[in-house]
């Protein structure tokens, strides 16, 4: 059933291409609309997508800096693709649609976009993952194509793409792969997020206690904001 709905979504993708004047190209690239044959074949494109969501270091190119001369970490360093591959098909709603098939289909759609917007059509490249990161039409980068795709689609396909992008951001800043594999945290330290604190869940925060009751868990940020860790 999930693949059937996926085919409906991909038919909407072709309709959108017609809407932007690419109807003449559809005959040439129609075969490219099949999902990537394996997740390994889709990996480079998907990693380019997560890289556009969380700029850092990708394919040897530094796209963001912590400080002069110090490269910022990105989705590749945080293992976003590894985590998504590992949990694909096992996530609870509303992310249950993130399956191996969905990821392979998404990669094929992204590569088709890269081909359509970089004539000659159906010349085998470039892959979406090969495009330079850039927000403008002149640069024709991955970030621009994400913006364009989100503007064209509505309904279910837009929600699925948006959900996937948000999931990648969460995986980076929450260090899902590090928590999953026991590796080093990358995304959390990048923004000063300490991650999980303590070994037991906190069931009862101060804001749920009677007014005036002291809570030893209260802390104060450098800016003077009272907070609960």
C-alpha contacts under 8 A as a table, 3 or more apart, distances in Angstrom:
res1	aa1	res2	aa2	distance
1	X	4	X	5.04
1	X	5	X	6.43
2	X	5	X	5.29
2	X	6	X	6.16
2	X	97	X	7.10
3	X	6	X	4.72
3	X	7	X	6.21
3	X	101	X	7.36
3	X	102	X	7.90
4	X	7	X	5.17
4	X	8	X	6.54
5	X	8	X	5.06
5	X	9	X	6.31
6	X	9	X	5.04
6	X	10	X	6.24
6	X	102	X	7.16
7	X	10	X	5.01
7	X	11	X	6.15
8	X	11	X	5.08
8	X	12	X	6.47
9	X	12	X	5.08
9	X	13	X	6.49
9	X	156	X	7.34
9	X	157	X	5.68
10	X	13	X	4.75
10	X	14	X	6.53
10	X	33	X	7.96
11	X	14	X	5.19
11	X	15	X	6.35
12	X	15	X	4.93
12	X	16	X	6.18
12	X	153	X	7.93
13	X	16	X	5.08
13	X	17	X	6.44
13	X	109	X	8.00
13	X	153	X	7.59
14	X	17	X	5.02
14	X	18	X	6.48
14	X	26	X	7.87
15	X	18	X	5.16
15	X	19	X	6.35
16	X	19	X	4.86
16	X	20	X	6.53
16	X	152	X	6.53
16	X	153	X	7.23
17	X	20	X	5.31
17	X	21	X	6.60
17	X	22	X	5.32
17	X	23	X	6.62
18	X	21	X	5.26
18	X	22	X	5.15
18	X	23	X	4.55
19	X	22	X	7.35
19	X	23	X	7.86
21	X	24	X	7.69
22	X	25	X	5.36
22	X	26	X	6.73
22	X	116	X	7.58
23	X	26	X	5.38
23	X	27	X	7.94
24	X	27	X	6.71
25	X	28	X	5.40
25	X	29	X	6.27
25	X	116	X	7.43
25	X	121	X	6.78
26	X	29	X	5.18
26	X	30	X	5.27
27	X	30	X	5.39
28	X	31	X	7.52
28	X	121	X	7.16
28	X	122	X	6.31
29	X	32	X	5.20
29	X	33	X	7.19
29	X	112	X	7.42
29	X	121	X	7.24
29	X	122	X	5.68
30	X	33	X	5.64
31	X	34	X	6.26
32	X	35	X	7.93
32	X	108	X	6.83
32	X	112	X	6.55
33	X	105	X	7.81
33	X	108	X	6.09
33	X	109	X	6.49
33	X	112	X	7.13
34	X	105	X	6.90
34	X	108	X	6.72
35	X	101	X	7.23
35	X	104	X	5.04
35	X	105	X	4.03
35	X	106	X	7.42
35	X	107	X	7.28
35	X	108	X	5.33
35	X	109	X	7.96
36	X	39	X	7.05
36	X	41	X	6.11
36	X	42	X	5.73
36	X	104	X	4.89
36	X	105	X	6.29
36	X	107	X	6.73
36	X	108	X	5.62
37	X	41	X	6.60
37	X	42	X	7.90
37	X	104	X	7.27
38	X	41	X	5.22
38	X	42	X	6.55
38	X	104	X	6.88
39	X	42	X	4.93
39	X	43	X	5.94
39	X	100	X	6.80
39	X	103	X	7.48
39	X	104	X	5.96
40	X	43	X	5.14
40	X	44	X	7.91
41	X	44	X	7.17
42	X	45	X	5.60
42	X	46	X	6.20
42	X	103	X	7.57
42	X	104	X	5.67
42	X	107	X	5.53
42	X	108	X	7.47
43	X	46	X	5.13
43	X	47	X	6.00
43	X	81	X	7.63
43	X	107	X	8.00
44	X	47	X	5.22
44	X	48	X	6.28
44	X	129	X	5.70
45	X	48	X	5.08
45	X	49	X	6.40
45	X	107	X	5.79
45	X	110	X	7.40
45	X	111	X	7.21
45	X	127	X	6.53
45	X	128	X	5.45
45	X	129	X	4.23
45	X	130	X	7.73
46	X	49	X	4.90
46	X	50	X	6.36
46	X	81	X	7.36
46	X	103	X	7.76
46	X	107	X	5.99
46	X	129	X	7.02
47	X	50	X	5.17
47	X	51	X	5.99
47	X	75	X	7.62
47	X	76	X	7.02
47	X	81	X	6.23
47	X	129	X	6.79
48	X	51	X	4.93
48	X	52	X	6.27
48	X	58	X	7.60
48	X	128	X	6.74
48	X	129	X	4.10
48	X	130	X	7.28
48	X	142	X	7.70
49	X	52	X	5.13
49	X	53	X	6.51
49	X	128	X	7.74
49	X	129	X	6.84
49	X	142	X	7.13
50	X	53	X	4.95
50	X	54	X	6.10
50	X	75	X	5.95
50	X	80	X	7.39
50	X	81	X	7.66
50	X	165	X	7.37
50	X	168	X	6.34
51	X	54	X	5.05
51	X	55	X	5.16
51	X	56	X	6.96
51	X	57	X	7.91
51	X	58	X	6.61
51	X	74	X	6.55
51	X	75	X	5.55
51	X	76	X	7.11
52	X	55	X	5.57
52	X	133	X	6.54
52	X	142	X	6.20
52	X	143	X	5.60
53	X	143	X	7.66
53	X	165	X	6.81
53	X	168	X	7.48
53	X	169	X	6.91
54	X	74	X	5.68
54	X	75	X	5.79
54	X	169	X	6.81
54	X	172	X	7.67
55	X	58	X	7.88
55	X	63	X	5.70
55	X	64	X	6.03
55	X	73	X	7.93
55	X	74	X	5.52
55	X	75	X	7.30
56	X	62	X	6.08
56	X	63	X	5.10
56	X	64	X	4.95
56	X	65	X	7.38
56	X	71	X	7.06
56	X	72	X	5.13
56	X	73	X	4.86
56	X	74	X	3.76
56	X	75	X	7.03
57	X	60	X	6.31
57	X	61	X	5.54
57	X	62	X	4.51
57	X	63	X	5.80
57	X	64	X	7.19
57	X	71	X	7.02
57	X	72	X	6.88
57	X	73	X	6.20
57	X	74	X	5.56
57	X	76	X	7.33
57	X	77	X	7.80
58	X	61	X	5.38
58	X	62	X	6.72
58	X	63	X	7.56
58	X	74	X	7.35
58	X	76	X	6.74
62	X	65	X	7.36
62	X	71	X	6.23
62	X	72	X	7.73
63	X	71	X	7.95
63	X	72	X	7.93
63	X	133	X	7.75
64	X	71	X	6.30
64	X	72	X	5.44
65	X	68	X	6.71
65	X	69	X	7.32
65	X	70	X	5.81
65	X	71	X	4.47
65	X	72	X	4.60
66	X	70	X	5.53
66	X	71	X	5.68
66	X	72	X	4.78
67	X	70	X	5.19
67	X	71	X	7.25
72	X	190	X	7.76
73	X	76	X	7.82
73	X	77	X	5.86
73	X	78	X	7.35
73	X	186	X	6.81
73	X	187	X	7.24
73	X	190	X	7.45
74	X	77	X	5.45
74	X	78	X	6.39
74	X	172	X	7.77
74	X	187	X	7.66
75	X	78	X	5.08
75	X	79	X	6.22
75	X	80	X	5.39
75	X	81	X	7.62
75	X	172	X	6.08
76	X	79	X	5.36
76	X	80	X	6.41
76	X	81	X	7.26
77	X	80	X	7.98
77	X	186	X	7.04
78	X	172	X	5.89
78	X	175	X	6.61
78	X	177	X	6.83
78	X	178	X	7.45
78	X	185	X	7.21
78	X	186	X	5.45
78	X	187	X	6.37
79	X	82	X	5.15
79	X	83	X	6.20
79	X	172	X	7.79
79	X	177	X	5.65
79	X	178	X	7.71
80	X	83	X	5.27
80	X	84	X	6.20
80	X	168	X	6.41
80	X	171	X	5.91
80	X	172	X	6.13
80	X	176	X	7.66
80	X	177	X	6.57
81	X	84	X	5.14
81	X	85	X	6.05
82	X	85	X	5.27
82	X	86	X	6.15
82	X	177	X	7.10
83	X	86	X	5.08
83	X	87	X	6.28
83	X	171	X	7.67
83	X	176	X	6.83
83	X	177	X	5.11
83	X	180	X	7.64
84	X	87	X	5.37
84	X	88	X	5.72
84	X	168	X	7.98
85	X	88	X	5.30
85	X	100	X	7.40
87	X	90	X	5.47
87	X	91	X	6.31
88	X	91	X	6.53
88	X	98	X	5.60
88	X	99	X	4.62
88	X	100	X	5.93
89	X	96	X	6.30
89	X	97	X	7.13
89	X	98	X	6.00
89	X	99	X	4.27
89	X	100	X	6.68
90	X	96	X	6.70
90	X	99	X	7.85
91	X	95	X	5.72
91	X	96	X	4.94
91	X	98	X	7.32
92	X	95	X	5.80
92	X	96	X	5.09
93	X	96	X	4.85
93	X	97	X	7.85
94	X	97	X	7.51
95	X	98	X	5.73
95	X	163	X	7.36
95	X	164	X	7.96
96	X	99	X	7.23
97	X	102	X	7.09
97	X	160	X	7.80
98	X	102	X	5.87
98	X	103	X	6.79
98	X	164	X	7.44
99	X	102	X	5.11
99	X	103	X	6.26
100	X	103	X	5.30
100	X	104	X	6.23
101	X	104	X	5.16
101	X	105	X	6.05
102	X	105	X	5.08
102	X	106	X	6.00
103	X	106	X	5.05
103	X	107	X	6.19
104	X	107	X	5.17
104	X	108	X	6.37
105	X	108	X	5.13
105	X	109	X	6.31
106	X	109	X	5.10
106	X	110	X	6.23
107	X	110	X	5.10
107	X	111	X	6.21
108	X	111	X	5.15
108	X	112	X	6.10
109	X	112	X	5.02
109	X	113	X	6.29
110	X	113	X	5.10
110	X	114	X	6.34
110	X	128	X	5.82
111	X	114	X	4.99
111	X	115	X	6.20
111	X	125	X	7.84
111	X	126	X	7.53
111	X	127	X	5.24
111	X	128	X	4.94
112	X	115	X	5.05
112	X	116	X	6.09
113	X	116	X	5.17
113	X	117	X	6.11
113	X	128	X	7.59
113	X	145	X	7.55
114	X	117	X	5.46
114	X	118	X	6.06
114	X	125	X	7.41
114	X	126	X	6.27
114	X	127	X	6.28
114	X	128	X	5.30
114	X	131	X	7.86
115	X	118	X	5.15
115	X	119	X	6.56
115	X	120	X	7.68
115	X	121	X	5.85
115	X	122	X	6.23
115	X	123	X	7.45
115	X	124	X	7.41
115	X	125	X	5.88
115	X	126	X	6.25
115	X	127	X	7.45
116	X	119	X	6.24
116	X	120	X	7.88
116	X	121	X	5.68
116	X	122	X	7.62
117	X	140	X	7.95
118	X	121	X	7.11
118	X	126	X	7.49
119	X	122	X	7.90
119	X	123	X	7.81
120	X	123	X	6.00
122	X	125	X	7.30
124	X	127	X	7.96
126	X	130	X	6.20
126	X	131	X	7.03
127	X	130	X	5.20
127	X	131	X	6.94
128	X	131	X	5.59
128	X	142	X	6.77
129	X	142	X	7.80
131	X	140	X	7.73
131	X	141	X	5.66
131	X	142	X	6.14
132	X	139	X	7.65
132	X	140	X	7.74
132	X	141	X	5.17
132	X	142	X	6.70
133	X	141	X	4.72
133	X	142	X	5.38
133	X	143	X	6.10
134	X	139	X	5.60
134	X	140	X	6.56
134	X	141	X	4.35
134	X	142	X	6.50
134	X	143	X	5.80
134	X	144	X	6.50
135	X	139	X	7.12
135	X	140	X	7.44
135	X	141	X	6.22
135	X	142	X	7.58
135	X	143	X	5.21
135	X	144	X	4.63
136	X	139	X	5.38
136	X	140	X	6.22
136	X	141	X	7.10
136	X	144	X	5.90
137	X	140	X	4.81
137	X	141	X	7.47
137	X	144	X	6.57
140	X	144	X	6.37
140	X	145	X	7.40
141	X	144	X	5.44
141	X	145	X	6.59
142	X	145	X	5.14
142	X	146	X	6.32
143	X	146	X	5.17
143	X	147	X	6.40
144	X	147	X	5.12
144	X	148	X	6.17
145	X	148	X	4.90
145	X	149	X	5.98
146	X	149	X	5.22
146	X	150	X	6.17
147	X	150	X	5.29
147	X	151	X	6.24
148	X	151	X	5.08
148	X	152	X	6.33
149	X	152	X	5.23
149	X	153	X	6.30
150	X	153	X	5.61
150	X	154	X	7.72
150	X	158	X	6.11
150	X	161	X	7.83
150	X	162	X	7.76
151	X	154	X	7.79
153	X	157	X	6.58
153	X	158	X	5.37
154	X	157	X	6.52
154	X	158	X	5.14
154	X	159	X	7.69
155	X	158	X	5.70
155	X	159	X	6.48
156	X	159	X	5.19
156	X	160	X	6.18
157	X	160	X	5.09
157	X	161	X	6.22
158	X	161	X	5.24
158	X	162	X	5.98
159	X	162	X	5.06
159	X	163	X	5.84
160	X	163	X	5.08
160	X	164	X	6.16
161	X	164	X	5.11
161	X	165	X	6.31
162	X	165	X	5.15
162	X	166	X	6.20
163	X	166	X	5.13
163	X	167	X	6.05
164	X	167	X	5.02
164	X	168	X	6.34
165	X	168	X	5.16
165	X	169	X	6.48
166	X	169	X	5.08
166	X	170	X	6.25
167	X	170	X	5.06
167	X	171	X	6.07
168	X	171	X	4.98
168	X	172	X	6.24
169	X	172	X	5.16
169	X	173	X	6.21
170	X	173	X	5.38
170	X	174	X	5.48
170	X	175	X	7.83
170	X	176	X	7.78
171	X	174	X	5.32
171	X	175	X	5.59
171	X	176	X	4.88
171	X	177	X	7.12
172	X	175	X	5.23
172	X	176	X	6.87
172	X	186	X	7.56
172	X	187	X	5.04
172	X	188	X	7.59
173	X	186	X	7.73
173	X	187	X	4.23
173	X	188	X	4.93
173	X	190	X	7.89
173	X	191	X	7.70
173	X	193	X	7.92
174	X	187	X	6.50
174	X	188	X	5.86
174	X	195	X	6.96
175	X	178	X	5.29
175	X	179	X	6.24
175	X	185	X	5.66
175	X	186	X	6.42
175	X	187	X	5.70
175	X	188	X	6.29
176	X	179	X	5.15
176	X	180	X	5.96
177	X	180	X	4.83
177	X	181	X	5.82
177	X	182	X	7.80
177	X	183	X	7.36
178	X	181	X	5.23
178	X	182	X	5.13
178	X	183	X	4.41
178	X	184	X	5.60
178	X	185	X	5.43
178	X	186	X	7.97
179	X	182	X	5.48
179	X	183	X	7.08
179	X	185	X	7.80
180	X	183	X	7.94
185	X	188	X	6.52
185	X	189	X	6.98
186	X	189	X	5.85
186	X	190	X	6.43
187	X	190	X	5.10
187	X	191	X	6.96
188	X	191	X	5.64
188	X	192	X	5.96
188	X	193	X	4.52
188	X	194	X	6.28
188	X	195	X	6.56
189	X	192	X	4.65
189	X	193	X	5.59
189	X	194	X	6.65
190	X	193	X	7.56
194	X	197	X	7.40
197	X	229	X	7.05
198	X	201	X	7.80
202	X	205	X	6.97
204	X	208	X	6.58
204	X	209	X	7.68
205	X	208	X	5.66
205	X	209	X	7.13
205	X	228	X	7.44
206	X	209	X	5.25
206	X	215	X	6.40
206	X	218	X	7.94
206	X	228	X	7.56
209	X	213	X	6.79
210	X	213	X	5.90
215	X	218	X	5.84
217	X	228	X	5.91
217	X	229	X	6.83
218	X	226	X	6.70
218	X	227	X	5.62
218	X	228	X	4.82
218	X	229	X	7.15
219	X	226	X	5.70
219	X	227	X	5.22
219	X	228	X	5.99
219	X	229	X	7.05
220	X	223	X	7.77
220	X	224	X	5.60
220	X	225	X	5.41
220	X	226	X	4.51
220	X	227	X	5.89
221	X	224	X	5.19
221	X	225	X	5.17
221	X	226	X	6.53
221	X	227	X	7.18
222	X	225	X	7.47
